[in-house]
Amino acid sequence: MSFSWKKARHRLEWLVIRFMANVIPRLPRRVCHSLSDALGAAASMVHWPSRKVALSNLEAAFPEMSQGERKRVAVDSYRHFARAQADLFWSPRLTAENLRTVFDLEDIERLKVEGGAERGAIFACLHYGGFEWIALVLGLSGFRWTFVTQGFKNPLLNSTFNDLREITGHQTVRREGAILRLMKALRNNRSIGLAVDLTVSAKLPSVPITCFGMQTCVTFAHAWLHKRTGAAVIPTHCEPLADGRYKIVLHPPLQIAPDATNHDIAQACWDCFEPVVRRNPAPWLWMYKHWRYRPANPPRPYPDYANESPHFRKLLARTEKEKAAAVAAPV
């Protein structure tokens, strides 16, 4: 039987993750943050491909920012991501009793008073700050909750992360084929959560939005589900605070016109998030390829990795036709 480097690497990754899952909950959270900050900074130096993506993203999104400032934000972005993962591993220590020592729950408590825990809502989430904890905090706060996750390239890791992400009793579902399960959850007055800021292949069902003045394509699952269930769409992010705590920020539910298109809803959701990222860019996931595609003859520079795509071109053209048809439609 031939030796497989891939299988050996997957097994080693699994051993490291299992070690972290057993050790991190035993440590004080401040120690976890100190370690994750150091590891995040080290990763930003060692993992050059992702660092290059982060710097290219920042140069395109913030052309006015100095090179030194972009480097600082990129390193801080690695640190925030490392903290988010460390906090996920520390999450077995979270309880309903100690929740307020870690989180500012003002927005969640307001929504509960308004009856939000009894009716299903669509929480459209941003990969920002402590994003891994959004589902756990809502679960511990009394929301019946189903959250969409993406599987790992190393399948051995899925069970450990699933256990961590479901530790408060809520349900996770894989992104592939999740839409019908999400619709069923909403119709049973369960809330759902999904990330809406990551690029979707232009070959798959998606809509283009303008993000930092550049066009990208994202999911419209939240728009589709709203149209079929009437559930409110609540843009949500987890804001890091200066003292190491987080604030779960629930933006006002989107005001969606009856004739709004999927593009309109996806764009309105991002328009809630962009000011957050502009105000404090470091907690966003800058190492991710947010602009995989660029239109022909773009009016501004895109990141180095962006390429033209016939599928993206068709997507843009179809959206423009939908806009024109909406304008021409009789009132």
Rosetta blueprint (number, residue, H / E / L):
1 M L
2 S L
3 F L
4 S L
5 W H
6 K H
7 K H
8 A H
9 R H
10 H H
11 R H
12 L H
13 E H
14 W H
15 L H
16 V H
17 I H
18 R H
19 F H
20 M H
21 A H
22 N H
23 V H
24 I H
25 P H
26 R H
27 L L
28 P L
29 R H
30 R H
31 V H
32 C H
33 H H
34 S H
35 L H
36 S H
37 D H
38 A H
39 L H
40 G H
41 A H
42 A H
43 A H
44 S H
45 M H
46 V H
47 H L
48 W H
49 P H
50 S H
51 R H
52 K H
53 V H
54 A H
55 L H
56 S H
57 N H
58 L H
59 E H
60 A H
61 A H
62 F L
63 P L
64 E L
65 M L
66 S L
67 Q H
68 G H
69 E H
70 R H
71 K H
72 R H
73 V H
74 A H
75 V H
76 D H
77 S H
78 Y H
79 R H
80 H H
81 F H
82 A H
83 R H
84 A H
85 Q H
86 A H
87 D H
88 L H
89 F H
90 W H
91 S H
92 P H
93 R H
94 L L
95 T L
96 A L
97 E L
98 N L
99 L H
100 R H
101 T H
102 V H
103 F E
104 D E
105 L L
106 E H
107 D H
108 I H
109 E H
110 R H
111 L H
112 K H
113 V H
114 E L
115 G L
116 G L
117 A L
118 E L
119 R L
120 G L
121 A L
122 I E
123 F E
124 A E
125 C E
126 L E
127 H E
128 Y E
129 G E
130 G L
131 F H
132 E H
133 W H
134 I H
135 A H
136 L H
137 V H
138 L H
139 G H
140 L H
141 S L
142 G L
143 F L
144 R L
145 W E
146 T E
147 F E
148 V E
149 T E
150 Q L
151 G L
152 F L
153 K L
154 N L
155 P H
156 L H
157 L H
158 N H
159 S H
160 T H
161 F H
162 N H
163 D H
164 L H
165 R H
166 E L
167 I L
168 T L
169 G L
170 H L
171 Q E
172 T E
173 V E
174 R E
175 R L
176 E L
177 G L
178 A L
179 I H
180 L H
181 R H
182 L H
183 M H
184 K H
185 A H
186 L H
187 R H
188 N L
189 N L
190 R L
191 S E
192 I E
193 G E
194 L E
195 A E
196 V L
197 D L
198 L L
199 T L
200 V L
201 S L
202 A L
203 K L
204 L L
205 P L
206 S L
207 V E
208 P E
209 I E
210 T E
211 C E
212 F L
213 G L
214 M E
215 Q E
216 T E
217 C E
218 V E
219 T L
220 F L
221 A H
222 H H
223 A H
224 W H
225 L H
226 H H
227 K H
228 R H
229 T H
230 G L
231 A L
232 A L
233 V E
234 I E
235 P E
236 T E
237 H E
238 C E
239 E E
240 P E
241 L L
242 A L
243 D L
244 G L
245 R L
246 Y E
247 K E
248 I E
249 V E
250 L E
251 H L
252 P L
253 P L
254 L L
255 Q L
256 I L
257 A L
258 P L
259 D L
260 A L
261 T L
262 N H
263 H H
264 D H
265 I H
266 A H
267 Q H
268 A H
269 C H
270 W H
271 D H
272 C H
273 F H
274 E H
275 P H
276 V H
277 V H
278 R H
279 R H
280 N L
281 P L
282 A L
283 P L
284 W E
285 L L
286 W L
287 M L
288 Y L
289 K L
290 H L
291 W L
292 R L
293 Y E
294 R L
295 P L
296 A L
297 N L
298 P L
299 P L
300 R L
301 P L
302 Y L
303 P L
304 D L
305 Y L
306 A L
307 N E
308 E L
309 S L
310 P H
311 H H
312 F H
313 R H
314 K H
315 L H
316 L H
317 A H
318 R H
319 T H
320 E H
321 K H
322 E H
323 K H
324 A H
325 A H
326 A H
327 V H
328 A H
329 A L
330 P L
331 V L
